[in-house]
């Protein structure tokens, strides 16, 4: 089945409809998202992704179906890394739980737009300059090894160059104003710290996209498969955040699993001209790495330092 403009339009309208229902109906009022609600929404998004995956498998064939599933799994796994950044940002800016959903909603909307640009640019580059596949592969291997040895550092969002640049042109209030991004005080417009958090989230997603997009390009060069798997992974990210926000610290080996996945897909890209990894094998390897990382985190928890 060829992906026609009608299919593209239908998928984009579906995404717009789901976003409208999310913000305009199900989350009309600001509220703290509980674990139960987050788990239900996570199950809904995962189920929708699997139903869509079945449609891809049925109408586009086995290979495309496996490409979507593998790409979705990679994007879902790598997006978990975003959760740690979200938790840190909300904590540092003291964003109340009931306002976090709105920030994540608009952050994810921006991420969808930026990912689309990255995806079509990446596919166009590969189609025109095939050798760039090896550049992407080397970059992923480097990123994976860097993640393995990287130590957690305290990041001050106010030192972010984008935030500092923004503050030069737009004054920012010293305190939150509910769920509002902008306010008027004495006939003058101000941005709130909530909008600053949104800026940093958008900026960090660009950074994460430089890893995730080359990773999925190692699985498929089909723009529709890449974009749709990205969309379902990102749309479910917000619910996943609220479901896992309180327990992500327990999956301390997950970082090494993600690093191993990046190295694997980097190697897969680098040797594509000499050896082709079957999609099923790639899927099993990625699943295996994630399972090992989660089990290791459960079997060997971080020992708490004794209190003095």
Buried (B, 14 or more C-beta within 10 A) or exposed (E): EEBEEEBBEEBBEBBEEBBEEBBEEEBEEBEEBEEEBBBEBBEEBBEBBEEBBEEBBEEBEEBBBBBBBBBBBBBBBBBBBBBBBBBBBBEBBEBEBBBBBBBBBBBBBBBBEBBBEBBEEBBEBBEEEEEBBBBBBBBBBEBBBEBBEEEEEEBEBBEBEBBEEBBEEEEBBEEBBEBBBEBEEEEEEBBBBBBBBBBBBBBBBBEBBBBBBBBBBBBBBBBBBBBBBBBBBBBBBBBBBBBBBEEBEBBBBBBBBBBBBBBBBBBBBBEBEEEEBEBEEBBEBBBEBBEBBBEBBEEEEEEEEEEE
